[in-house]
Amino acid sequence: MAELAMATGRGRALRQHGRGAAPAADVAALPGAAEVGRPRSFTPAAVGAAAPRAAGPRNRSRSFAARPGECSETVNAGIKSLYLTPSIKPKPNLCIESMPSEMLIKIFSYLDAVSLLCVGCVNKQFYHLANDNGIWLKIYSSCFQPKRTIWKMESEQTETVSLGCAALYDRKPGYWKKEYIFKQIAAVKTRVMRLVKPVDPYTGLPCKNKEAMKVSGLSWIIVLKDKNGKEHVTEKANLSFKDTSVTILWYSTNWPCLDILSTLKLFGVMPLLPDQSRALSENGPRRRSLIAEYHLANLTESSVAVGADKLVQLFSLNPGLLVGLWKEKNEIAFVMASLHYHQLIERSTLGSATVQYALPPNKPVLDDVDPEYGLHDYNLHLDMHGGSCTYLCGTFKNLFCRKGDIENGYLRLTVVSLKDNTKHLPLIGTVGLSWETDVFKGNVKDCYVMDVTLLDETGKPFWCFSAPVYMELSSKASSLYDYMGHIYTTDYADAEGKVCIEFVWLEETEEYFIVNLVLYISTKKVNNWYGTNY
């Protein structure tokens, strides 16, 4: 029995040696080896003292077995790696791109038009699948009934039949997608043109500008660009609509540092497919139109300070931009833009992301009968407001300029004269510009937004702007007997003209009165508009 056990242990050791495992001497050194080998105890030394054999692999194994402590850890690790480590199977690729095209097209068929356009921007495969004519014909048919005309030989009348399978296979991929987009844009344009057609006789502007902007889904964003070329987009804004302008206020808690900013761009943004039945998606396809670009480098030095309160200081940039800075940190608190309604929809939709929309030139009509053509029959609509409050809204008609009043390259139009106290106008309420952020609100005293709409003798808008301005205390005293108080002035100037206003503050009634209002129109603009040579 002992010989059988010895033979069994020796054969097992030989088999392990043939597999590259440890020899029998090493196995005997492992725990539990006595149960596998012979019942008597033995040591590596006893094995080494056995009869010597010829040199070869056997001797090398025995010389290695003389140091069992060095290989026992290796043997244990090998056994564990062979018998204890589970087999690792490769995980299947569960990416959606690996699905069959037929299945993807079936999934895409449940998407609406906006979602389908977004899916087409993922990769090239999705783009081609999202152009499937079957999907887009279904979307097209739900909004517009596709029809074609067939002439019958028996009669001279035409018959309209719905397009069937021929509409799918006769067209290139993406045909019905383009047809749907073009028809949607044309439908929105038709609705907008219908709304902007009626014109207000006092302002010369469309009566339903606000409704037209809502139908088109028009909004405005600002893009701040730093000196490294990185862009920061701000979309969250409050809108305030007035008679002739809209005021947009952007505020955020994550404004970039003012010192690293280089430019600010104002864009009009319009969804590619405005859907009146659902809320506009911020991630849907949209078109940008550049309205204005401003340089923010050295903002406090290159801009005009228009007022301050306890928290913020306001700086104005032409045309119509106001930047509020925190006093303590000298960082951006909010950005405000005043946009005049004149050609606003065109400027906000017909430009590109890099080029502004150019207003069409006026075609001058010469009038040889009128010796002072272009100097009379002007009408002015003036708005003064400060956020939610309106301080003045009035129309002044039959403004004119004599040839003797043309000097220094400007035509002078006197709207309110110091000498005619019957035309002096009071301002309603306390003048100030309201602002707000996520946390704070405030009002900057003696600062407001001025909207000027000057119409020519045919009632067409001639000079229009909307800009934040401020009232500055004048050093001269009032020379009018009817008004005893401090005099304040407001001055505005751009490339097309200037506005000068004088106010008198009445302490008794605590209100401002406009006692002098003069417009100065550039002769270059008048000559280009009327074809004259003043």
Salt bridges, closest charged atoms under 4 A:
GLU70 OE1 - ARG67 NE 3.24
ASP112 OD2 - ARG278 NH1 2.05
GLU159 OE1 - LYS152 NZ 3.05
ASP226 OD2 - HIS232 NE2 3.48
GLU235 OE2 - ARG286 NH2 2.94
ASP370 OD2 - HIS376 NE2 2.59
ASP377 OD2 - HIS376 ND1 3.17
ASP383 OD2 - HIS381 NE2 3.46
ASP438 OD1 - LYS236 NZ 3.26
ASP451 OD2 - HIS385 NE2 2.88
GLU457 OE1 - HIS376 ND1 3.93
GLU496 OE1 - LYS525 NZ 3.68
GLU502 OE2 - LYS476 NZ 3.29
